[in-house]
Amino acid sequence: MTANHKNTTGVTVIGLGPMGQAITRSLLQKGISVTVWNRTASKADDLVAAGALRAATVADALQANELVLLSLTHYQAMYDILQPAAQALAGKVLVNLSSDTPEKAREAAVWAAANGAQFLAGGIMVTPQQVGHPGSFAFFSGPQELFEAHQPILSIIGDTDYRGSDPGLAPLYYQALLDIMFTSVAGIMHGMALIKSANIPAATFAPYVDNFLVFLRQLVSDLQMAQEADKGSYDGSHNNMLMMTAGIHHITDASADAGVNTSLPAAVKDIFDRTVAKGHGKDGLASIFEVLRQKD
């Protein structure tokens, strides 16, 4: 199928990597008319077979629908793809679901407006396999009335969480949660590397990790750490940074002794050392916030 007319109730999806394909399939399953375009045209083949409309050009993709979802590697790809067809942007609603910085999202909103388009930033917080299924959710930010007008379509992707009119807020929440995921997974895999150094299968260690994650969830779920960070006051009566710093030194030393990469615990050790140096030795673990909140 080929898109050659404007559909007032449909959606255009530009970018057909795993996430773009998952978004398109979710929309098609709900009976939404979807026009697709990708630089590698063959990536649209299976989607077209499933009922999507193939746009021959970016301009055709833009002209097909008012609502345009972008699923690209980064925001620069949006400019690379859409700028040559900028004359077709007037009256469009661009929803950029690509990963990038909050500032890049703010700049994109200005660029869109200069070309006669409206802009929402988004961040999908699940893997492509989970898109459209229970538990899937995405952050959005930009003009509230724009979000509300298109929320019924956007909610097909997953639960929608509107964060405010500043376009940078959705990417901010997105990157902050990915920060937690990436650093947590790095810590888990480093712990497994320590275990493997003694020829113990990582699978043997996995149940202990699972149990420990329950403890960590309890540690943060009462919001005490968040409240301490907001107040700038950190209870050290049950643990303090002098104790925690000794512990991270031991982890770094144990890693070196085991022949395991020390870069991760060494980075944490540096943060802990600087926290103590700032006078938080008798404060609780959350006081590392005072170092992390400042740019190096």
Beta strands, then each sheet from edge to edge (+ up, - down):
strand 1: 7-14
strand 2: 34-37
strand 3: 53-54
strand 4: 65-70
strand 5: 93-96
strand 6: 118-124
strand 7: 137-141
strand 8: 159-162
sheet 1: 3+ 2+ 1+ 4+ 5+ 6+ 7- 8-
end
